[in-house]
Structure formats: structure tokens, C-alpha cells
Amino acid sequence: MKNIRIDSRLKELYPKAVLACVQCRVQVKESPKELLNELKKTEDRIQETCPTNSEIAKREPIAHTREAYKAFGKEPGRYRGSSEAMHRRIRQGKGLYYINNVVDCNNLVSLKTGYSMGVYDTAQIGEEIVWKVAEPGSCYRGIGKEEINVEFLPVLEDEQGPFGNPTSDSTRAMIREETKEVLMCIYGLGALSLETEMEEMKRVLRIYCGSESFEEALIL
């Protein structure tokens, strides 16, 4: 298991921060119809329960993420957590982009729990990882984007620099066809504990990604 810790300054600015991580081997492939069906049912439920952007913003994990971004010095109206962004896309009737079974499992758990999440190729990241508020001027190449400004966002960082955050992840650690092992993280801003959510991560990884054994950590 990667050695992951939360930086003291992040906890000072927003004490209600928990990081739930699961590390396991996977088989990356096209999402099976059972996973896509589960995603579709979850999308339909969100359309029913969150018919407006204001209702989306009130969902507790999303509201806490917005609150935390303000505490870190980031405007949540401009930099939304990925869970909120997916909720808004579903509300608009656009649906989600289906990528592969690993990424789609990550998005499924994020939609079900309301928490923003990230999944990373362990071969592309270091052994020592810290969850911290990014330094001024920090940036990286985002997935499907050019260089993105991540300063003041709560980033995962190794010795090479930041590679992920609740808004947008980097191309460096993205999931590819050749990925063999992943680190899946729930950014628990506002959470007290995430045991139930961790069990859901393991469930979908086991069923849809061929994962058999798990290393896990709940970092408080």
C-alpha cells in the first residue's frame, strides 16, 4: 500500500477531511452491460432526486466540498468537485462519458455517495503521497485538458508533484489499457468516516474489474 498522509495545513483549514483509499490489481477493459445498467439506474435516480442545480449543491458531500474549497481559497462556482460536475451534467440530460470499467466504477461510486473521487495507476505515482492544499502557481496537464490551475485545491502529491484532486486529475496517473494496479480514493471533505463507502468501492472493483485482494487505508 502506498504511504499516504494528510498535510497538517489542510486539516487546519478544514478539519473535517478524511481520505479513503483502496489499492488493488485490476483488468482494464470495456465496461460490461451490467455496470452500464447500474450507472444508468444511478443517473435516473439523480435526475429524480436532484432536479435543479440548487438541489445538487445541497447534497451533503457536495455542499461540504464547496465549503472546503472556500476554506482553501478556491471559488467553488468556478472549480466544482467532479461529483457535482457529473450531477449537473446528468441534470442537463447529457449523461456521462463511459471510458472503461475502472473509470466507470470510480464514477459510479462517486455518484452513489456524492463524494468526489479519483483513481490512479500505481505504476505512475510514487510511494510517498500527501494530501495537501496546492501551492500558488501549481498546475498540471489535466485529462482531456491543457495545463490546469490547481493552486489552493486539495491535491494528492508525490515527489514529482501533484497528480490528482477532487476537481480534475492529471494525465500522468490516468488509467490506461496497460494499467495493472490502481489506487482509488474518496475525497471525504466533510466526512467523519467512510467505511460504508469503502465497502462499495471494493464491491464494484471485485464484480466489474476482476479485483480479488485489497489493501485499504482510512486516513483521518
N, C-alpha and C positions, 0 to 999 in steps of 0.2 A: 504493500500500500504506500502511495506517496505520503510524504510527511507534510501535512497541511496545518497551518495555524491561522488565527485571525489577528491582525495587527492591532495593537492597543489603541491607536488613534481612531480607527474605525469604531471600536467599541465605545470610546469616549464620546464620539459624535452621535452614535446611535447604538445604545446598549442592547437593544432587542434584536441582535443579529446572531443567527445560527446557520451553520453550513452543514448540509447533509450530503455525504459523498459515498458512492458505490463504485468499486473498481472491479472489472471482470473482463474475461475474454468474450468476444462476440464473433458472429459470422455476418458480415455486411452483405446485404442483398436487397432486391426489390421487396417492398412491403407486401406481405400476403393479404389476401382479401379480408381475412378475419381482423387484422389490425386496422385496415382501412374502414371496415364496418364499425369497429369500436370508435375510431376517430369521428366518423360521420355522426354516430349517435351522440357523442360528446358535443360536437358542433351544434347539433339540433337542440340539445338541452341548453346550451349557452344562448342561442337565439331566443329561446323561450324565457329564460330567467334574467337575461341582461339585454333588454330591447333597446336601451339607449346608452350613450357614452357615459352619462352621469351614473347609471346603474352599474356599469362596468367599473367605474372609478371607486364605487362604494364597496365592491367585493373586498373583503378584509385583507388578503395578501397583497392585492393591487394597491389598496389605499395605504398600506404600510410601506410598500416600496416607494410610492410617491412621497410619503412623509420622510423616508430615509434620504432620498435624493435631495430634498430641500436641505436637510441637515448637513449633507456633504457639500452643498454649494452648487448643485446641478438643478436646472429647471425641468421639472417632470413633464411639463407641457411640450417641451422640445425633445427631451430624451426619455422616452417611455420604456418601461420594462418590456421584455419580449412577450410576457404573458398578456399584458394589457394590449400590446400591438396586435397579437393574434386575436384576442377577444373583439377588438374593434374591426378587424378585417372580416371576421365571421359575421358580426352585426351588419356590416355593409353588404353581405351576401356574396363576398368574393371567395370565401373558402380559403383553405390552406394550400401551400405548395407541398406536395409529397415528394420526399427526397430519397430516403432509403429506410430500411426497417429500424436502424439505430436512431437516426434523427427523428423519425416519426414517433418512436416510442418516447423520446425525450419530450416532444411536443404534446403527446397525449397526456403524460403525467402532469405537465405544466398546466394544460387546460383543465384537467380534473381538479387539481389542487389550488390553482390560482397563482402559484409561485412561479417566478421566472427561473429558468434552468439553463444549464449548458452541458454539453457532452463533448469530451476531448480525447484525441488519440494520445495514449500514454507514451507512445514512442517519440512524440514530437514535443514533449514537455519534460522539465527537469524533475528531480526527486524532491526538492525543497520548494514548497509552494506557500505563498502567503496571500490571504485575502485582505486587501488594503484599499484605502482611498488613493486613487492615482494622483501622481504629482502633476503640477501645472505643466502644460505643453505635451503631456503624454498622448501618444497616438499609435495606431497600428492599422494594417490593411484588414478591413472587415470582409466577411463573407458576402460576395455579391456587391461589394462597395469598394471605393478607393480608400485612401487613408481616412480614418475617422478619429475624431477628437474624443479621447476617453478621460481627459483630465477631470478629477473630482468624482469620477464614477467608482463604484466599489469593484475593483478588478482582482482577478486571480493573476498572480505574477510569479515567475520563476527567475532564474539567473539571467535569462535572455530578455526579460521584460514582461509586460502584461500580455495575456493571451485570451482572456475571456472576461465578461461582465454580464450583468442581468439584461443589458440592452442589446448588445451585438458582439458576436465572437470573432476571433481572428481567423484568417486563412491558415496560419501556421499549425494550429491544433485541430483543424476541421476533420470530420470523418470522411475517409476515402474508401474506395473498394478494397484496398490492401490493408486497411486498419484491422488489427488483430485483438487489441485490448483497449478499453475505454475507461475514462473517469467521468461519471455522470454526477452532476452537482445540483442541488436545490439551493438557491439563494434565499435563505429563510429570513428575510427582513421583516421584523415584527413577530417572528415565531418564538414560542417558548420551547417547543420540542417538535421533532419531525419523524418520530418512529413510524407512524402510520404511513406517511408519505414515502419513507424509505422502503417499506414493505411493498408498496405499489411499484416503485422503481424496479425492485427485484422481480416482481411478478411479471411485468411486461418484458423485461430482459430475458427471463427464463423462457417464456412462451414464444416470443417473436424473434429473439436474437440468438437462441441456442446457448445461452449462458448457463453454466452449471454450478460454479462455486463463486462466492463473492467475498471481497474484502470491503469493509464498510467503516465509516467513521462519522460520528456526530460531533462537530466542533462547536463549542459554546464560547 
